[in-house]
Amino acid sequence: MTPAPEYANSEILIASLYRTIGSFDLPDAPLISEGRVPANGRDLDRTIAANRDRGRKPGNAALDGESLHTLLHHVLESPKLPNQSTKRFLQVTPLVGETASFSGSARLTGNPWPAGALVRQMIWLGSANATAAQDIWSRLFYALAVHDDDDVFARFLRDEISAWTGSPWGKAIAAPDGEEACCLPPGELDGLSSPARQFCQDLDAVVTAKSVMTRRQWTSLLEALVRVAAVGHVAWVCEVHRQAWECVRRALGGEELPDDLRAAIYPRHFGYLTYGMDAVSELKDRTSTYLSARLGLNAVLWCLDECGATFPGKLSSAASFAALCKLVKDNRAALSSASRIIEDLLDREARTLLLRKGVGSNVMEFARHALYQRQVANPILRGYDQGYVLRKRGPAKSSPWICAPGPVAILMLVHCSLAKLSGPRSVHRLAQHMAAYGIFVDHRKIDSNELGAQLRMLGLVLDSPDAESGMLLVPPFPQAQPGREVSWL
């Protein structure tokens, strides 16, 4: 799982994506590190404070210090969490790339994790090859940039913030190399689905829709897609680890395994959330089994190394796991103590496996904050987040979190589910699309549950006696024509 996820909400994912995909027009460091972002925010706040009382501004800026303070701390303000209410730091909505130079890091101190690198990894793992991945990466970079045909507010923000920070964004695309651009072998997922693959397909539909909405609306749509796909991808990776460890464990027991392990390692039907049901326990189970699988795999690899049968290469495909299983089976006698060692490690690391510390705790923190509806310190901003996937069942603090996507998430899912299709589709199509991200919903119950009510309220369905559940999906952005050929140059 690279990079290892930690705390991040949807806006941090987008802000970090800006820093990962594009460079700033700076002579000394065109790529701003995650750890530098909070310091840049403090520097900008000090610059604004020094100019507020004197009414001064940079020569190419339109706003004075007082007006820019109002813009950043009120108009563009992103709500802080309840435990951040007393902390002073600059946090704004990532509408344009220029805001990423001073806002949107995962932590205010230390060395925050590069959340944007997770999105990049999803694109490379979800693409057929490196060329296709680079094409998607380039299209996304072009869409994130503000051009002359963007709305006037986006162009104003781009020019005004870059005038005050001296850090225009988007000078050049940042292309990954080496381990950062790792694709699966050709044909590895043929006949199988994964959240990363679905994300690459849906990204084109969201990018194409940019021309028919404002920058704020489009950014919200992109955030909703990234948060659904990112957590789905992490949960899928957890499941792949579990099934890969099961294959190795069977080899350790002397069982016969097929030469092609793709069907045994990659889940054919993947799901980790059920609409309307409690979600936290399932997320915990997925993460805990991932840690157990990692512990088992690492223990077996170390035992092989100690008995002089070191596994060559990397475990990066079904073929490599098949080679590992063969090596384990051939050295069963030397690995006789491996099972006892693994049991001892499981007992010793019980606190880690219960997600109370370490990697598992960080993964849960990521999943919660990416999927939960944002809990805010300022009650006036409680309706700020509408692209969530999980919300509280009731107003009480102890109320459980259930899977019930918000309006923006539903708009995104309907739009992407109808991409590259002609003619009407029933709500069964929406259920299939949600299942690609690991979210199960019974299409026969949509007509009578809360999802059906939301679809009707948003004008996304037509009632039809000939359709399944009596509902046909309506494209939310018919002018966008998802899937058409678009020239980016």
C-alpha positions in Angstrom: 0.0 0.0 0.0 2.0 3.0 -1.3 1.9 5.6 0.0 0.7 4.5 3.4 -2.6 6.5 4.1 -3.0 8.7 7.1 -5.4 11.5 8.0 -6.8 13.3 5.0 -10.2 14.8 4.1 -11.3 15.4 0.5 -9.9 18.9 0.3 -6.5 17.7 1.5 -6.5 15.1 -1.2 -7.2 17.7 -3.9 -4.7 20.2 -2.5 -2.0 17.6 -2.3 -2.9 16.5 -5.8 -2.2 20.0 -7.1 1.3 19.8 -5.4 1.9 16.3 -6.9 0.8 16.9 -10.5 2.1 20.4 -11.2 4.9 22.7 -10.3 5.0 26.2 -9.0 6.8 29.0 -10.8 9.5 29.3 -8.2 13.2 29.6 -9.0 14.5 27.6 -6.0 11.9 24.8 -5.5 9.2 24.3 -8.2 7.7 21.4 -6.2 6.5 22.5 -2.8 6.9 19.8 -0.1 4.0 18.9 2.1 5.9 19.9 5.2 6.5 23.4 3.8 2.8 24.2 3.3 1.9 25.3 6.9 4.9 27.6 7.1 3.9 29.2 3.8 0.4 29.8 5.2 1.9 31.5 8.3 4.2 33.6 6.1 1.2 34.7 4.0 -0.9 35.5 7.1 2.0 37.7 8.3 2.3 39.5 5.0 -1.5 40.2 5.0 -1.4 41.4 8.6 1.5 43.8 7.8 -0.5 45.3 4.9 -4.0 45.4 6.5 -3.7 48.6 8.4 -1.7 50.5 5.8 -3.9 49.6 2.8 -0.9 48.4 0.8 -0.8 45.6 -1.8 1.5 44.1 -4.4 1.8 46.0 -7.6 -0.1 43.4 -9.7 -2.8 42.7 -7.1 -6.4 44.0 -7.1 -7.2 43.6 -3.4 -5.6 45.3 -0.4 -4.6 43.4 2.7 -8.0 43.8 4.5 -9.9 42.6 1.4 -7.6 39.6 0.9 -8.0 38.7 4.6 -11.7 38.6 4.2 -11.4 36.5 1.0 -9.2 33.9 2.6 -10.7 33.8 6.1 -14.4 34.1 5.2 -15.2 33.6 1.5 -12.9 30.7 0.9 -12.6 29.4 4.4 -12.7 25.7 4.8 -14.3 24.6 8.1 -12.0 23.4 10.9 -12.6 20.3 12.9 -14.0 20.7 16.5 -10.6 19.9 18.0 -9.0 22.6 15.8 -11.3 25.4 16.9 -8.5 27.1 18.9 -5.7 26.6 16.4 -4.7 29.4 14.1 -3.8 28.3 10.6 -4.8 29.1 7.1 -7.2 26.6 5.6 -9.1 27.4 2.4 -11.1 25.5 -0.3 -8.7 24.3 -3.0 -10.5 26.0 -5.9 -7.2 26.8 -7.8 -3.8 25.4 -7.7 -2.3 28.6 -6.2 -4.0 27.9 -2.9 -2.1 24.6 -2.6 1.1 26.5 -1.8 -0.1 27.5 1.7 -3.2 25.4 2.5 -4.2 21.7 2.5 -1.5 19.7 4.2 -2.4 16.6 6.2 -0.6 17.9 9.4 0.5 21.3 10.6 3.9 20.1 11.9 6.4 17.4 11.0 6.4 15.6 7.6 2.9 15.1 6.4 2.2 12.2 4.0 1.7 13.1 0.3 -2.0 12.3 -0.2 -1.8 13.3 -3.9 0.6 10.5 -4.5 -2.2 8.0 -3.7 -4.3 9.5 -6.5 -1.3 9.2 -8.8 -0.8 5.6 -7.8 -4.4 4.8 -8.5 -4.1 6.2 -12.0 -1.1 4.0 -12.8 -2.5 0.9 -11.3 -5.9 1.4 -12.9 -4.5 2.1 -16.4 -3.8 -0.6 -19.1 -0.2 0.6 -19.5 2.2 3.5 -18.7 1.3 5.4 -21.9 -2.5 5.3 -21.0 -1.7 6.4 -17.4 0.4 9.3 -18.6 -2.4 10.4 -20.9 -4.9 10.4 -18.1 -2.4 12.3 -15.9 -1.9 14.9 -18.6 -5.7 15.3 -19.1 -6.2 15.8 -15.3 -3.4 18.3 -15.2 -4.9 20.4 -18.0 -8.4 20.2 -16.3 -7.0 21.4 -12.9 -5.3 24.4 -14.5 -7.3 27.7 -14.9 -7.7 28.7 -18.5 -9.2 31.7 -20.2 -12.5 29.9 -20.7 -12.9 29.2 -16.9 -15.3 31.2 -15.0 -14.3 34.8 -14.0 -14.0 34.0 -10.3 -11.5 31.2 -10.9 -9.4 33.5 -13.1 -9.6 36.2 -10.5 -8.4 33.9 -7.7 -5.6 32.5 -9.8 -4.2 36.0 -10.6 -4.9 37.5 -7.1 -3.4 34.7 -5.0 -0.3 34.3 -7.2 0.2 38.1 -6.9 0.3 37.9 -3.1 2.2 34.6 -2.8 4.5 35.0 -5.8 3.8 31.3 -6.5 1.8 30.7 -9.8 0.8 27.1 -10.2 0.8 24.9 -13.3 4.1 26.0 -14.9 4.8 22.3 -15.9 3.4 18.9 -15.3 5.3 16.7 -12.8 5.8 13.3 -14.3 6.4 10.4 -11.9 9.3 8.0 -12.4 10.6 4.7 -11.1 8.6 3.3 -8.2 6.1 6.2 -8.4 4.9 5.0 -11.8 4.2 1.3 -11.3 1.7 -0.5 -13.5 0.4 -4.0 -13.2 1.5 -6.5 -15.9 -0.6 -6.4 -19.2 -3.7 -8.5 -18.8 -3.3 -8.8 -15.0 -6.9 -7.6 -14.3 -8.6 -8.8 -17.5 -12.2 -9.8 -16.7 -11.8 -8.3 -13.2 -12.7 -4.9 -11.8 -11.1 -2.7 -9.3 -11.8 0.8 -7.8 -8.6 2.1 -9.5 -9.8 0.9 -12.9 -13.2 2.4 -12.4 -11.6 5.7 -11.2 -9.6 6.0 -14.4 -12.8 5.6 -16.5 -14.8 8.0 -14.3 -12.1 10.6 -14.2 -12.6 11.3 -18.0 -16.3 11.8 -17.4 -15.7 14.3 -14.6 -13.0 16.2 -16.6 -15.4 16.5 -19.6 -18.1 17.9 -17.3 -15.9 20.9 -16.3 -17.1 23.0 -19.2 -20.8 23.0 -18.1 -20.4 24.2 -14.5 -18.6 26.7 -12.3 -15.2 26.0 -10.9 -16.6 25.5 -7.4 -19.2 23.0 -8.7 -16.6 21.1 -10.7 -14.1 20.9 -7.8 -16.9 19.5 -5.6 -17.6 16.8 -8.2 -13.9 15.9 -8.4 -13.6 15.8 -4.7 -16.6 13.4 -4.4 -15.0 11.1 -7.0 -11.5 11.1 -5.4 -12.8 10.4 -1.9 -15.0 7.5 -3.1 -12.3 6.0 -5.2 -9.4 6.5 -2.8 -11.0 4.7 0.1 -12.4 2.0 -2.2 -8.9 1.4 -3.6 -7.4 1.1 -0.1 -10.1 -1.4 0.9 -9.4 -3.3 -2.3 -5.7 -3.5 -1.6 -6.6 -4.8 1.9 -8.7 -7.5 0.3 -5.9 -8.4 -2.2 -3.5 -8.8 0.7 -5.9 -11.1 2.6 -6.4 -13.3 -0.4 -2.7 -13.4 -1.3 -1.9 -14.4 2.3 -4.5 -17.1 2.1 -2.7 -18.6 -0.9 0.6 -18.5 0.8 -0.9 -20.1 4.0 -2.4 -22.9 1.9 1.0 -23.5 0.3 2.6 -23.6 3.8 0.1 -26.3 4.6 1.0 -28.3 1.4 -2.1 -27.7 -0.6 -2.1 -27.6 -4.3 -2.6 -24.3 -6.0 -3.3 -23.4 -9.7 -0.4 -21.9 -11.7 -2.5 -18.8 -12.5 -3.4 -17.2 -9.2 -5.2 -14.2 -10.6 -8.7 -15.5 -9.7 -7.5 -16.5 -6.2 -5.8 -13.2 -5.4 -7.9 -10.5 -7.0 -11.5 -10.3 -5.7 -14.1 -11.0 -8.4 -16.9 -9.4 -6.3 -15.7 -6.7 -4.0 -17.7 -4.9 -1.4 -17.0 -3.2 1.9 -20.0 -0.9 2.4 -23.7 -1.6 2.4 -26.1 1.3 1.8 -28.0 2.3 4.9 -25.9 0.0 7.2 -23.3 0.7 9.8 -19.9 1.1 8.1 -17.2 1.4 10.8 -17.1 -2.2 11.8 -16.6 -3.4 8.2 -13.8 -0.9 7.7 -12.1 -2.1 10.9 -12.4 -5.8 9.8 -10.9 -5.0 6.4 -8.0 -3.1 7.9 -7.3 -5.7 10.6 -7.2 -8.6 8.1 -4.8 -6.5 6.0 -2.4 -6.2 8.9 -2.7 -9.9 9.7 -1.9 -10.7 6.1 1.1 -8.3 6.0 2.4 -9.9 9.2 2.1 -13.4 7.9 3.6 -12.6 4.5 6.6 -10.8 6.0 7.2 -13.6 8.5 7.2 -16.2 5.8 9.6 -14.1 3.7 12.0 -13.7 6.7 11.8 -17.4 7.4 12.7 -18.2 3.8 15.6 -15.8 4.0 16.9 -17.5 7.2 16.8 -21.0 5.7 18.7 -19.9 2.6 15.8 -19.8 0.2 15.4 -16.0 -0.3 12.6 -15.0 -2.6 14.0 -13.1 -5.6 12.3 -10.1 -7.0 9.2 -8.3 -5.8 5.7 -9.4 -5.0 3.9 -7.2 -7.6 1.7 -9.6 -9.6 -0.2 -12.8 -9.4 2.7 -14.6 -11.2 5.1 -13.4 -8.5 2.8 -14.8 -5.8 2.6 -18.1 -7.6 6.4 -18.3 -7.6 6.4 -17.5 -3.9 3.8 -20.2 -3.2 5.9 -22.7 -5.1 9.0 -21.7 -3.2 7.2 -22.1 0.1 5.9 -25.5 -0.8 9.3 -26.7 -1.9 10.8 -25.6 1.5 8.0 -26.8 3.8 10.3 -28.8 5.9 12.6 -25.8 6.6 9.5 -23.7 7.3 8.0 -26.0 9.9 8.4 -23.4 12.6 6.8 -20.5 10.6 3.3 -21.2 11.8 4.3 -21.0 15.4 6.3 -17.8 14.8 3.3 -16.2 13.1 1.0 -17.1 16.0 3.5 -15.6 18.5 3.7 -12.4 16.4 -0.1 -12.2 16.2 -0.3 -12.3 20.0 2.5 -9.9 20.5 1.0 -7.3 18.1 -2.5 -7.6 19.3 -2.7 -3.9 20.0 -1.7 -3.1 16.5 -4.1 -5.6 15.0 -6.9 -4.0 17.1 -6.1 -0.7 15.2 -5.1 1.2 18.3 -1.7 2.3 16.9 0.5 2.1 13.9 -0.5 1.6 10.2 -3.9 0.2 10.9 -4.9 3.2 13.1 -3.7 5.5 10.3 -5.7 3.7 7.6 -8.9 3.9 9.7 -8.2 7.6 10.3 -7.9 8.1 6.5 -11.1 6.2 5.7 -13.1 8.0 8.3 -12.1 11.5 7.4 -12.3 10.9 3.6 -15.8 9.3 3.8 -17.4 11.0 6.8 -19.5 14.1 6.4 -17.2 16.8 7.7 -17.8 17.6 11.4 -17.2 21.3 11.9 -16.3 23.6 14.8 -18.5 26.4 13.5 -22.1 25.2 13.5 -23.0 27.7 10.8 -20.9 25.7 8.3 -22.4 22.3 9.2 -23.8 22.0 5.6 -20.5 22.7 4.0 -19.7 19.1 3.0 -22.2 17.6 0.5 -19.9 15.0 -1.2 -19.7 12.6 1.7 -20.4 8.9 1.6 -21.0 8.2 5.3 -23.2 10.3 7.6 -24.6 10.0 11.1 -27.9 8.2 11.4 -29.2 10.9 13.9 -28.1 14.1 15.6 -26.8 12.5 18.7 -23.0 12.3 19.1 -23.2 8.6 19.8 -25.3 8.0 16.7 -23.7 5.4 14.3 -22.2 6.3 10.9 -24.1 4.7 8.0 -23.5 4.5 4.3 -25.7 7.2 2.8 -24.0 9.3 0.1 -24.6 13.0 0.0 -26.2 15.0 -2.9 -22.9 15.8 -4.7 -21.7 12.2 -4.4 -24.9 11.0 -5.9 -24.7 13.5 -8.7 -21.2 12.3 -9.5 -22.1 8.6 -9.4 -25.1 9.1 -11.7 -23.1 11.2 -14.1 -20.3 8.7 -14.3 -22.6 5.7 -14.5 -24.2 7.1 -17.6 -20.9 8.1 -19.3 -20.3 6.7 -22.8 -23.9 5.3 -22.9 -26.7 6.3 -25.2 -30.4 5.8 -24.3 -32.0 5.5 -20.9 -30.8 3.2 -18.1 -32.5 1.9 -15.0 -31.3 2.4 -11.5 -29.7 -1.0 -11.7 -26.9 0.7 -13.7 -26.3 3.0 -10.7 -26.2 0.0 -8.3 -23.6 -1.7 -10.6 -21.5 1.4 -10.7 -21.5 1.8 -6.9 -20.5 -1.8 -6.6 -17.4 -1.1 -8.6 -16.2 1.1 -5.7 -17.2 -1.5 -3.1 -20.6 0.0 -2.2 -23.5 -2.5 -2.2 -27.1 -1.3 -2.7 -30.0 -3.4 -3.7 -31.4 -1.8 -6.9 -34.8 -3.4 -6.1 -35.1 -1.3 -3.0 -34.0 2.1 -4.4 -37.6 3.0 -5.3 -38.6 2.9 -1.6 -35.4 3.9 0.3 -33.7 7.2 1.0 -31.5 6.9 -2.1 -34.6 6.9 -4.3 -36.0 9.9 -2.5 -32.7 11.8 -3.1 -32.6 10.8 -6.7 -36.1 12.2 -7.2 -35.3 15.4 -5.2 -32.3 16.0 -7.5 -34.2 15.3 -10.6 -32.0 12.4 -11.6 -34.8 9.8 -12.3 -38.0 9.4 -14.2 -40.7 7.0 -12.9 -41.4 4.4 -15.6 -43.5 1.3 -15.2 -41.3 -0.5 -17.7 -38.0 0.0 -15.8 -36.6 -2.0 -12.9 -38.0 -0.5 -9.7 -40.0 1.8 -11.9 -37.1 4.4 -12.3 -35.0 5.5 -15.2 -31.8 7.5 -14.6 -31.6 11.0 -16.1 -28.1 12.5 -17.0 -27.4 15.4 -14.7 -25.2 17.1 -17.2 -26.4 16.1 -20.7 -24.4 18.9 -22.4 -21.1 17.4 -21.2 -21.5 14.3 -23.4 -19.1 12.1 -21.4 -16.7 10.1 -23.4 -16.4 12.4 -26.4 -13.0 13.1 -27.9 -11.5 16.3 -26.4 -8.5 18.2 -27.6 -6.3 19.3 -24.8 -3.7 21.2 -26.8 
